[in-house]
Amino acid sequence: MLINAANRRADEQTTAEREEPSYAFSGGVLGFVFYWLAFALPFVVYGTNTLLFMLYTWPFFLALLPVSVLVGILIHRLLSGRLLLSVPLCALLVVTLFWQTFSLLSGW
């Protein structure tokens, strides 16, 4: 039991010094994974014809990557790290965002 200059135990931590749970990492991973799943979805639905379309419109879809990661972080943070609620909501939002962009660019 060591005592430091503040007359408290060395292993004692205040509320400000305690580690908060990291919502950013797991939420960012969720957004990243669902971005790539949403990116693969047009290839599954429309086949290799999508490759030529993506060749000309890749900057729009690349811009969705940081947005998807931020959506994952935000959803995971707002739901206080509840993974069972964060996963489906993040999947729904990221895939919807991707499909809206795809539909807007393709004109369907």
MODELLER restraints for C-alpha pairs under 7 A, 6 or more apart:
rsr = mdl.restraints
at = mdl.atoms
rsr.add(forms.Gaussian(group=physical.xy_distance, feature=features.Distance(at['CA:1:A'], at['CA:9:A']), mean=6.49, stdev=0.5))
rsr.add(forms.Gaussian(group=physical.xy_distance, feature=features.Distance(at['CA:2:A'], at['CA:9:A']), mean=5.89, stdev=0.5))
rsr.add(forms.Gaussian(group=physical.xy_distance, feature=features.Distance(at['CA:2:A'], at['CA:10:A']), mean=5.86, stdev=0.5))
rsr.add(forms.Gaussian(group=physical.xy_distance, feature=features.Distance(at['CA:3:A'], at['CA:9:A']), mean=4.89, stdev=0.5))
rsr.add(forms.Gaussian(group=physical.xy_distance, feature=features.Distance(at['CA:3:A'], at['CA:10:A']), mean=5.90, stdev=0.5))
rsr.add(forms.Gaussian(group=physical.xy_distance, feature=features.Distance(at['CA:4:A'], at['CA:10:A']), mean=6.18, stdev=0.5))
rsr.add(forms.Gaussian(group=physical.xy_distance, feature=features.Distance(at['CA:23:A'], at['CA:73:A']), mean=6.58, stdev=0.5))
rsr.add(forms.Gaussian(group=physical.xy_distance, feature=features.Distance(at['CA:23:A'], at['CA:76:A']), mean=6.11, stdev=0.5))
rsr.add(forms.Gaussian(group=physical.xy_distance, feature=features.Distance(at['CA:23:A'], at['CA:77:A']), mean=5.58, stdev=0.5))
rsr.add(forms.Gaussian(group=physical.xy_distance, feature=features.Distance(at['CA:23:A'], at['CA:81:A']), mean=6.07, stdev=0.5))
rsr.add(forms.Gaussian(group=physical.xy_distance, feature=features.Distance(at['CA:24:A'], at['CA:73:A']), mean=5.10, stdev=0.5))
rsr.add(forms.Gaussian(group=physical.xy_distance, feature=features.Distance(at['CA:27:A'], at['CA:72:A']), mean=4.47, stdev=0.5))
rsr.add(forms.Gaussian(group=physical.xy_distance, feature=features.Distance(at['CA:27:A'], at['CA:73:A']), mean=4.02, stdev=0.5))
rsr.add(forms.Gaussian(group=physical.xy_distance, feature=features.Distance(at['CA:27:A'], at['CA:76:A']), mean=5.17, stdev=0.5))
rsr.add(forms.Gaussian(group=physical.xy_distance, feature=features.Distance(at['CA:28:A'], at['CA:69:A']), mean=4.73, stdev=0.5))
rsr.add(forms.Gaussian(group=physical.xy_distance, feature=features.Distance(at['CA:28:A'], at['CA:70:A']), mean=6.65, stdev=0.5))
rsr.add(forms.Gaussian(group=physical.xy_distance, feature=features.Distance(at['CA:28:A'], at['CA:72:A']), mean=5.35, stdev=0.5))
rsr.add(forms.Gaussian(group=physical.xy_distance, feature=features.Distance(at['CA:28:A'], at['CA:73:A']), mean=5.16, stdev=0.5))
rsr.add(forms.Gaussian(group=physical.xy_distance, feature=features.Distance(at['CA:30:A'], at['CA:72:A']), mean=5.63, stdev=0.5))
rsr.add(forms.Gaussian(group=physical.xy_distance, feature=features.Distance(at['CA:30:A'], at['CA:87:A']), mean=6.99, stdev=0.5))
rsr.add(forms.Gaussian(group=physical.xy_distance, feature=features.Distance(at['CA:31:A'], at['CA:68:A']), mean=4.88, stdev=0.5))
rsr.add(forms.Gaussian(group=physical.xy_distance, feature=features.Distance(at['CA:31:A'], at['CA:69:A']), mean=4.20, stdev=0.5))
rsr.add(forms.Gaussian(group=physical.xy_distance, feature=features.Distance(at['CA:31:A'], at['CA:71:A']), mean=6.46, stdev=0.5))
rsr.add(forms.Gaussian(group=physical.xy_distance, feature=features.Distance(at['CA:31:A'], at['CA:72:A']), mean=4.31, stdev=0.5))
rsr.add(forms.Gaussian(group=physical.xy_distance, feature=features.Distance(at['CA:31:A'], at['CA:90:A']), mean=6.76, stdev=0.5))
rsr.add(forms.Gaussian(group=physical.xy_distance, feature=features.Distance(at['CA:32:A'], at['CA:68:A']), mean=6.52, stdev=0.5))
rsr.add(forms.Gaussian(group=physical.xy_distance, feature=features.Distance(at['CA:32:A'], at['CA:69:A']), mean=5.47, stdev=0.5))
rsr.add(forms.Gaussian(group=physical.xy_distance, feature=features.Distance(at['CA:34:A'], at['CA:91:A']), mean=5.80, stdev=0.5))
rsr.add(forms.Gaussian(group=physical.xy_distance, feature=features.Distance(at['CA:34:A'], at['CA:94:A']), mean=6.43, stdev=0.5))
rsr.add(forms.Gaussian(group=physical.xy_distance, feature=features.Distance(at['CA:35:A'], at['CA:65:A']), mean=6.45, stdev=0.5))
rsr.add(forms.Gaussian(group=physical.xy_distance, feature=features.Distance(at['CA:35:A'], at['CA:68:A']), mean=6.20, stdev=0.5))
rsr.add(forms.Gaussian(group=physical.xy_distance, feature=features.Distance(at['CA:35:A'], at['CA:94:A']), mean=6.35, stdev=0.5))
rsr.add(forms.Gaussian(group=physical.xy_distance, feature=features.Distance(at['CA:38:A'], at['CA:95:A']), mean=5.14, stdev=0.5))
rsr.add(forms.Gaussian(group=physical.xy_distance, feature=features.Distance(at['CA:38:A'], at['CA:98:A']), mean=6.39, stdev=0.5))
rsr.add(forms.Gaussian(group=physical.xy_distance, feature=features.Distance(at['CA:42:A'], at['CA:50:A']), mean=6.65, stdev=0.5))
rsr.add(forms.Gaussian(group=physical.xy_distance, feature=features.Distance(at['CA:43:A'], at['CA:50:A']), mean=5.87, stdev=0.5))
rsr.add(forms.Gaussian(group=physical.xy_distance, feature=features.Distance(at['CA:68:A'], at['CA:94:A']), mean=5.82, stdev=0.5))
rsr.add(forms.Gaussian(group=physical.xy_distance, feature=features.Distance(at['CA:72:A'], at['CA:90:A']), mean=5.73, stdev=0.5))
rsr.add(forms.Gaussian(group=physical.xy_distance, feature=features.Distance(at['CA:75:A'], at['CA:86:A']), mean=6.18, stdev=0.5))
rsr.add(forms.Gaussian(group=physical.xy_distance, feature=features.Distance(at['CA:75:A'], at['CA:90:A']), mean=6.56, stdev=0.5))
rsr.add(forms.Gaussian(group=physical.xy_distance, feature=features.Distance(at['CA:76:A'], at['CA:86:A']), mean=5.45, stdev=0.5))
rsr.add(forms.Gaussian(group=physical.xy_distance, feature=features.Distance(at['CA:79:A'], at['CA:86:A']), mean=6.70, stdev=0.5))
